[in-house]
Amino acid sequence: MATTQRLLELRNKTKKRKPTFVVRASKFARRIKVRWRRARGRHSAIRQDYRGRPKHVSTGYRSPQEVRGKHSSGLEMVVIHTDKQLSNLDPTSQGAIIGSTVSARRRVELMKVAVEKKIRVLNVRDLNAAIGKIKAGLDTRQKARQERIAAKSKKEEEKKKQAEEKKKKEEKKHQEEKAAHEGPAPESVEEKVKKEEEQKEQKQQKQLVDKEITKRQ
């Protein structure tokens, strides 16, 4: 552990002295990208390490092999996406980095497993705070989704109600137009029989009244 710590300190010192390797004249010409390409010219001042020229990649700028590619804490960085990958890690020498494609709900589950197994998650500073924040965000999203669904269903019901009312008005209008075009509806057989019976009764009553008047005279 002491050796690893010493090598990490040495790496930090080396990184501070490490220059930015760029293509010659990249900071003067816009068409030249800021990137590294080895100088191959026969008389290139960069290739020949002339003083005052940009430095080129050479031996001595790399990090020590034992800590190369490791986290500043000395742990090996391992990208994980599942519980199985997280369970296979060695907490003493490896640290987890939760993949960027992992969903929020799945991320919370992985963080809980990491807390239980005491595995360090290198791309999260405070696991408990992160879990609470993600849960709050999920609850807010769920609430907003429920509100959207309720508003949508209410809107659909209103549309359905308006369509039914419109249909009823159209049917009523159609019936009125049809009745106006066809005239009064013809009497049914029952109505005719009833009407004849009423006329017959009225006639009989009239005859009786006439008879009584004749007798009195």
C-alpha positions in Angstrom: 0.0 0.0 0.0 2.9 2.3 0.9 4.5 1.6 -2.5 1.3 2.3 -4.3 0.8 5.6 -2.5 4.4 6.6 -3.3 3.9 5.7 -7.0 0.6 7.7 -7.1 2.5 10.7 -5.7 5.2 10.2 -8.3 2.5 10.0 -11.0 1.0 13.3 -9.9 4.3 15.1 -10.0 5.0 13.6 -13.5 1.6 14.7 -14.7 2.2 18.3 -13.5 5.4 18.5 -15.6 3.9 16.7 -18.6 3.5 19.2 -21.6 0.6 19.2 -24.0 1.7 17.4 -27.2 0.4 19.2 -30.3 1.0 19.4 -34.0 3.5 22.1 -35.0 1.8 25.5 -35.6 -1.6 24.2 -34.4 -2.1 27.3 -32.3 -1.4 29.6 -35.2 -3.4 28.1 -38.0 -7.1 27.4 -37.5 -7.2 24.7 -40.1 -4.8 22.5 -38.1 -6.5 20.6 -35.2 -5.1 20.6 -31.7 -3.8 17.0 -31.7 -0.5 15.1 -31.7 1.2 13.9 -34.9 4.9 12.8 -34.8 7.2 15.2 -36.6 8.8 13.3 -39.6 10.6 16.1 -41.4 14.3 15.7 -42.1 15.1 19.2 -40.7 12.2 19.4 -38.2 13.2 21.3 -35.1 10.6 19.4 -33.0 12.0 16.1 -34.1 15.5 17.2 -33.3 14.5 18.6 -29.8 15.6 22.2 -30.4 15.2 24.5 -27.5 12.1 26.6 -27.5 10.1 24.2 -29.7 7.1 22.2 -28.6 8.0 18.9 -26.9 7.3 15.6 -28.6 6.3 12.3 -27.1 9.3 10.5 -25.7 10.3 8.1 -22.9 9.9 9.4 -19.4 6.5 11.1 -19.6 4.4 7.9 -18.8 3.1 7.0 -15.4 4.7 4.1 -13.4 3.4 0.8 -14.7 2.0 -0.4 -11.4 -0.4 2.6 -11.1 -1.0 3.2 -14.8 -4.7 3.7 -15.6 -5.7 3.5 -11.9 -7.9 5.8 -9.9 -6.3 8.5 -7.7 -7.2 6.3 -4.7 -5.1 3.5 -6.1 -8.1 1.3 -7.0 -8.5 -0.4 -10.4 -11.4 1.2 -12.3 -14.0 -1.4 -13.5 -17.2 -0.4 -15.4 -20.2 -2.4 -14.2 -23.8 -2.7 -15.5 -25.2 -5.6 -13.5 -25.3 -7.0 -9.9 -23.2 -10.0 -11.0 -20.4 -7.7 -12.3 -20.5 -5.7 -9.1 -20.4 -8.9 -6.9 -17.3 -10.1 -8.7 -15.3 -7.1 -7.7 -12.6 -7.2 -5.0 -13.2 -4.2 -2.7 -9.6 -4.1 -1.6 -8.1 -3.5 -5.1 -11.0 -2.6 -7.4 -13.6 0.2 -7.6 -16.8 0.3 -9.5 -17.8 2.8 -12.1 -21.6 2.5 -13.0 -22.1 2.7 -16.7 -23.7 5.7 -18.3 -26.3 3.5 -20.0 -27.7 2.1 -16.7 -31.2 3.4 -15.9 -31.9 5.5 -12.8 -34.0 2.7 -11.1 -31.2 0.1 -11.8 -28.6 2.6 -10.7 -30.3 2.8 -7.3 -30.3 -1.0 -6.9 -26.5 -1.2 -7.8 -25.7 1.6 -5.3 -27.6 -0.3 -2.5 -25.7 -3.5 -3.3 -22.4 -1.5 -3.2 -23.3 0.0 0.2 -24.1 -3.5 1.6 -20.8 -5.1 0.2 -18.7 -2.0 1.0 -17.6 -1.6 -2.6 -16.5 1.9 -3.5 -18.3 3.5 -6.5 -15.7 5.8 -8.0 -18.1 8.0 -10.1 -20.4 8.8 -7.1 -19.2 10.8 -4.1 -21.9 10.1 -1.6 -23.9 7.0 -2.2 -26.7 7.6 0.3 -27.2 11.2 -0.9 -27.2 10.0 -4.5 -29.8 7.3 -3.8 -32.1 9.8 -2.1 -31.8 12.3 -5.0 -32.5 9.7 -7.6 -35.5 8.3 -5.7 -36.9 11.8 -5.3 -36.5 12.4 -9.0 -38.2 9.0 -9.8 -41.2 9.9 -7.5 -41.5 13.3 -9.2 -41.5 11.7 -12.6 -44.1 9.1 -11.6 -46.4 11.8 -10.1 -46.1 13.9 -13.3 -46.8 10.9 -15.4 -50.0 10.1 -13.4 -51.1 13.7 -13.7 -50.6 13.5 -17.5 -52.5 10.3 -17.7 -55.4 11.7 -15.6 -55.5 14.9 -17.8 -55.4 12.8 -21.0 -58.3 10.5 -19.8 -60.3 13.6 -18.7 -59.8 15.2 -22.1 -60.8 12.0 -23.9 -64.0 11.8 -21.8 -64.9 15.4 -22.6 -64.3 14.8 -26.3 -66.5 11.7 -26.2 -69.2 13.6 -24.4 -69.1 16.4 -26.9 -69.2 13.9 -29.8 -72.3 12.2 -28.3 -74.1 15.6 -27.8 -73.2 16.6 -31.4 -74.6 13.2 -32.7 -77.8 13.7 -30.7 -78.3 17.2 -32.1 -77.6 16.0 -35.7 -80.1 13.2 -35.3 -82.8 15.5 -33.9 -82.2 18.0 -36.7 -82.4 15.2 -39.3 -85.7 14.0 -37.8 -87.1 17.5 -37.8 -86.1 18.0 -41.5 -87.6 14.7 -42.4 -90.9 15.4 -40.7 -91.1 18.9 -42.4 -90.4 17.3 -45.8 -92.8 14.4 -45.4 -95.7 16.3 -43.7 -97.8 14.9 -40.9 -97.4 11.2 -40.2 -100.3 8.9 -41.4 -102.7 7.6 -38.8 -102.3 4.1 -37.7 -105.1 1.5 -37.8 -105.6 1.6 -34.0 -105.9 5.4 -34.1 -108.5 5.2 -37.0 -110.6 2.6 -35.1 -110.5 4.7 -31.9 -111.5 7.8 -33.8 -114.4 6.0 -35.5 -115.6 4.7 -32.1 -115.5 8.2 -30.6 -117.5 9.6 -33.6 -120.0 6.8 -33.2 -120.4 7.5 -29.5 -120.8 11.2 -30.2 -123.5 10.4 -32.8 -125.4 8.2 -30.4 -125.3 10.8 -27.7 -126.6 13.4 -30.1 -129.5 11.1 -31.2 -130.5 10.5 -27.5 -130.5 14.3 -26.9 -132.7 14.9 -29.9 -135.2 12.2 -28.8 -135.5 13.7 -25.3 -136.1 17.2 -26.8 -138.8 15.7 -29.1 -140.6 14.0 -26.2 -140.7 17.2 -24.2 -142.3 19.1 -27.0 
